[in-house]
């Protein structure tokens, strides 16, 4: 959610075919030898999350014609706002393997992590994933001397509601994800709950470009709001007064993404988003240094192997 494919993202975070969208909200994960110190289980979790986010970039076909599974890799570079309201960017790059599985019930695709419980022509209920990169306090001037913002991963149920067709044979969709937020740097410690209602428009052109645009509100419970905006008495300074965070609106988010096949096994993808804390519950926190911030990313994905069996919806 901080900076966030997709905080999300997160924002990995979590813009394109359903897949790249979440790379946006996740708006991307990646590893930096100075910024991340993970145990093996935590590192595996990051790898899995990034793989699921990037898997979306491989969907050149429709779901009904897609392979049951795919194996490959991806690389992505991201410039992410450190957190909504920050005046500094976190720049990361990442290269990881990925795995896609499109079973009728078990899924590792399009932000779905594990189970897709319900799917019909109008509604789909699954387990969604998003995330965002962390930043050391030394990197963020406003938070110097405070607890670090770790790499945040979000899991939870997500309801998708198909709203019908739009311009150029595009599609409108509403998404209602409710996710728990966990800090991988702190042994997957629970950081709170995020709700991100979103209106999405997506379209594919005859030339093979797939793109997506969305408008969302990020709403947090008290615990998550405190993670980003609380300043306790021990962290207060003359330039950073004590502040009690409130639950409610964290930020408004306008996002867009694209993807295109470059060759049968290669796919280009990118995303961008703008977050604003104007009118948010913690707009007056001393940790809010900038009302509006941006996150951008560009990557390429490669499919090494795919099944001959096709996925059935």
N, C-alpha and C positions, 0 to 999 in steps of 0.2 A: 504494500500500500504506500509506503514511503516512496518518494520519487515515482513509483510504479507503473509488463507486460505485465501487468497485467495485471495497494501500496505499490500493486502491481504489476500487480500486475500485478512484491511483491510481490507491485507491480510490478516470483519470474512468477511474478511477474507470469502481466499475464498480462485485428488490423489487416484484413486480408481474407483469405479463406478462413474459416472459423479458427484455424490454427494460428496464423500470424497475429490475430487479434490479441491473443493472450500473451503472446510474447510481448506485446505492448503492455497490458495490464500488469503481466509479470514484469512487464516492461523491462524484464530481462535479468538474468542471473549471470554473474561470472566471477572468476576467481583471480585474486591478485595476491601475490605472496606477502605483501605487507598488510593488506586489509583483512585477510581471512586466515584463521588458525583453527582448522577443524579436526576432530577425531575422525577415524575411518568411517564409522557409521554416519556421522553428519555429512562427510564429504560424499558418501554414496547417495544420501538423500538429495543433495544438491545436484549430483549428476542425473539422478532419476527425474527430478523436477525439470531440469533444463531439457532433457531429452523429450519429455512430454510436450513442453512448450514448442520446441523446434520441430517436432513431428508434424505440426500443423503446416509447416512450410512445404511439405512434400505432397500436398493434396492437389495435384494437377487434374486428377479425375474427379468425377462425382463419387460420393460415398458408395453408391450401388455398384460401381465398376472398379473400385479400389481393391488392391490386394488385401488379403486377410492380415498379413504382417509385412513390415519393412524394417531393414536394418541399414544404418548409414552413419552419417556424422554431419556436424554443422559448425560454423564459426560465425560469431556476431560481435560487433562493436557497439557500445552503448554510451551515450552521455546522458546521465540521469540527474534530475534535481534531487538533492540529498534527501529531502522530505518536503511535503507541501508547506510552503512558507519559507523555505531556505533560500539564501541568496548565493549558494554555491552548488557546483556540479560535481558529480562523482563519475569519473570516466573509467570504464572497464572494457576488457575484451576477453573472449572466451572461445575455446574450441573443445567440443565434446562429442562422444558417440551418442546416437539416439536409437530408440526402438519404438515402433508403432505396432499396436495390435488392435484390430477392429472387430472383436467378438460381439455377438448380439447383446450379451449382458456384461461381460468383463471387457473393459476398454483401457487403452493407454493412447489416447488420441483426442485432439480438439479440446484440450483442457480437462477431459474426463480422466479421473484417476481411480480406477478400480471398477465401480459399478454404475451402469446406466439402468436405473430402476424402471423408468416409464418412458415410452416413446410412442407417439401417434402423430397424425398429420398436424395437430395444433400444439401439442405440449411435449416437452421432454424434461425429465428429472434425472439428474446425475450428480456425481461428486465432482466439484470443480476445484481447480488449483490455480493459484496465482502467487506472485512473489516479487521481491525487490532486493537489490543489492544493499549491503550495509556500508557504513562509513565509520572510520575511527574518529574519536572525538578530536584528535589532533588535526584531522583534515577539515573539520567544520568549526570555524571560528566561533560561531554563536554557541556551540555546545562544548567548548574547550573546558576540560575539568569535570564534565558530566559523564554519566553512564553512556557507553557507546551504543549506537544503533546497529544491531547486528543484521545479518542477512535474514529477512523475514519471509516465511513461507506460509501460505494460507490454504486451508482445506475446509470443505464444507459443501452442503447441498446447494444446487443451483437449479432453478426452474427457468426453462426457456419457453416462450410463448410466440408462436409464429403469427404475425399480424397481417400477412398478405403481401402482394406484389407492389412494387414501386416503380419509379421512372427507369426506363431502359431495361425492363424485365428484372430489376433488382428485387430484393426481398427486405421487408421490415421485420424486426424481431425485438421482443422485450426480454431482458434477462433479470432475474432476481436471485443473486447469489448471497448466501449468508455463510461466512467463513470464520473459523478460529484462526488466530494469528500466532505463529510460533517463531522463536528466535533460534536459529541454528547455531549461532556462536555461543549461546548460553544453554547448551544441552537441551535444545528444543523447548525452552521455557515458554509457557503460555503468556502471551502479551495482550490478549483481549479478543474482542469480536468486531468484525467489520461487515457492514451491509452495503452493497453497491448496486442499487437499481440502475438499469442501463437501457437506453433505446439505441438499437443498432440498425444500420442500413448496409447491405452488402450487394455486390454486383460483379459479374464476370463479363468482360467484353469479348467480341469475336476475335480480337487479336491475341487473346490469352491472358490479359491482365485481370487479376482479381483484386478488388479493393473493398475497403470497409471503412465506415465512419460511425462514430458513436458519441453519445452524450450521457454522462453518468454523474451521480451524486455519491460521494463516499461518506458514509455515516459510521461513527465509531462509538463503542461503549466507553464508560469512564476509564477503564483500565488501559485501553488502547490510546485514548486521548492523552492520558498521563505519560505514556511512553514517549510521545512526540513533543508535548508542550508544557508539561509540569516542570516547575523550578522549585525545589524544596529549599529550606533555610540553609542547608549545608552547601548548596550549589549556587546560591545567590551571590552576586557581586554588585558593585556600584553601577555597572552597565547592564547587569542582568538581574533585575529585582525578582523577589519571590513571586510565584504565580501558581494559582490553583486551577488546573485544567478542568474542563467541563465536557461531558458527553454531548454528542450531536454531530452536526455537519463538520466534516474535516475539510473537504474541498469539492469543487465542481471540476469535472474532467471532460475535455473535448479531445477525442483521439481519432487517428486515421492510420490505415496501414495498406500495404500493397504486396503482391507477389506475382511472379511470372516464371514460367519454365524457360530456362535457357537452352536446355537439351533434355532428352528423356530422363536422365538421372540427376540433373542439376537444376536448382531452383533459387532464384533471387527473392529476397523479402526485405521489407523495411517497415518502420513504423515511426510515428511521432505523436506527441500528445501535449496538451497545455492544461496545467492545473492552476486553479485560482482559489485562494482562501477568502476572497471578498464575501463578507456576510457569514463566514464560518464561526462556529462556536468559540474557537480559540484564536481568533484574528488578533486579539490584543496581547497575546503571549509575547514576552521579550525574545522568544526563539523564532518568531515570525519576522523575518527581515525583508521579505519580498512578497508582494501580493500574488504575482503570477510567475510561473516557472514552466520550463519546457523539458521534455525528455525525447531523445531521438535514438534510433538504432538502425543498423544496416547489416545484413548477413547473407550467407549463402549456405544451402544445404545440399548434401549429396546422398543418393540412395545407392548403397552397395549391393544389397540383395533384397529380393521381394518374393513373396509366395506366388505360386501359380494359382492357388485357390483364391477365389474372390470373396470379399466380405459380403454377407447378406444382412440387410437391414430389417 
